[in-house]
Amino acid sequence: QKMLNEHFGAKRSVIELEELKLPDSCFLPANDLTHSFTSYLKEICPKWAKLRKNHTEKSSVVMLVICGSALRCLELIRSMATFKGDGKVMKLFAKHLKIQEQIQMLEKDVVHVGVGTPGRIKALIQQEGLKLTCLKYFILDWNHRDQKLRRLIDIPEVQTFVSIIGL
């Protein structure tokens, strides 16, 4: 919450900032980079196996991970292999897949984790291909810096996305 306020503080009025305020219970501890992505997920979601088994709704995910690029998405998907167990992970970015194909895949299968870029996830939500009814964990890949040393929030397209979803 503090990082969001610092980032958007100069760009929004006091009233707008108050509307964006979320209770502390909405936030999980940030990865202090002493954990791998998998160990971080295990720490914040110790009952993953139960959540995964109970999730049966199509076109919805339990965990949504937002990354700055398709390459970063692939890196995180590979690293979470031991965490996901029998859960299905879906790539939600634009490389090689059209949005209609992803919508069909979401409608066809039960997906537990979605890992994608802000633009594609925004498009899937707007076209009602991705529903957020079962969403329990919304993870921003906040600390990762790309080749240009930008964090997720420094990318202009991401700033627009974050504004749209209400952060």
Helices and strands as residue ranges (DSSP letters): H 2-8, H 14-20, G 24-26, H 37-44, H 48-54, E 63-66, H 70-79, H 81-84, E 89-92, H 99-108, E 113-116, H 118-126, E 137-140, G 152-154, H 156-165
